Amino acid sequence: MFSLLFALIALVMLAMFFIYLIRGPVDPLIAGGLFVSFLACVVPTLLLLKPFESPEHLRRRREKSRQERRRRRESSD
């Protein structure tokens, strides 16, 4: 949920940056501030979307949970 919120804010900041560049005379300080704000929102988005586990560990954990569910179904039948 937080990654989607940060992604939305980053998208708005990027849109503001491009609108500021297109509309007229550009102050480099303001343009730089808008771009840094965009980057400050993109970094947490990417960190939150990145899996914290290695793919191999994640695969093993999913396989283990599948086996557990299978055992529960067999024991309940």
C-alpha positions in Angstrom: 0.0 0.0 0.0 2.8 2.4 0.9 4.6 1.6 -2.3 1.6 2.6 -4.3 1.2 5.8 -2.4 4.9 6.7 -3.0 4.5 5.8 -6.6 1.5 8.1 -7.0 3.3 11.0 -5.3 6.4 10.4 -7.5 4.2 10.4 -10.6 2.7 13.7 -9.5 6.1 15.2 -8.8 7.4 14.1 -12.3 4.3 15.7 -13.9 4.9 18.9 -12.0 8.6 18.8 -13.1 7.7 18.4 -16.8 4.9 21.0 -16.7 7.4 23.5 -15.1 9.9 22.8 -17.8 7.4 23.2 -20.6 5.5 26.3 -19.3 8.2 28.9 -19.5 11.3 30.4 -18.1 12.9 27.8 -15.8 14.7 28.5 -12.5 17.3 25.7 -12.1 16.8 25.7 -8.3 13.1 25.0 -8.5 13.5 22.5 -11.4 16.2 20.7 -9.3 14.0 20.7 -6.3 11.1 19.2 -8.2 13.3 16.5 -9.6 14.9 15.7 -6.3 11.4 15.4 -4.8 10.6 13.0 -7.5 13.7 10.9 -6.8 12.9 11.0 -3.0 9.6 9.4 -3.7 10.8 6.9 -6.3 13.5 5.4 -4.0 11.1 4.2 -1.3 8.8 2.9 -3.9 11.6 0.7 -5.4 12.8 -0.4 -2.0 9.3 -1.4 -0.9 8.6 -3.3 -4.1 11.9 -5.2 -4.0 11.6 -8.6 -2.4 13.6 -8.8 0.8 14.4 -12.5 0.3 16.5 -14.2 -2.4 14.4 -15.9 -5.1 15.7 -19.3 -4.1 14.6 -18.8 -0.4 11.3 -17.4 -1.5 10.7 -20.5 -3.8 11.6 -22.9 -1.0 9.2 -21.1 1.4 6.3 -21.2 -1.1 6.9 -24.9 -1.7 7.0 -25.6 2.0 3.7 -23.7 2.5 2.1 -25.7 -0.4 3.2 -29.0 1.3 1.7 -27.8 4.6 -1.6 -27.0 3.0 -1.6 -30.4 1.2 -1.0 -32.1 4.5 -3.8 -30.2 6.2 -6.2 -31.1 3.4 -5.2 -34.8 3.6 -5.6 -34.9 7.4 -9.0 -33.3 7.3 -10.3 -35.7 4.7 
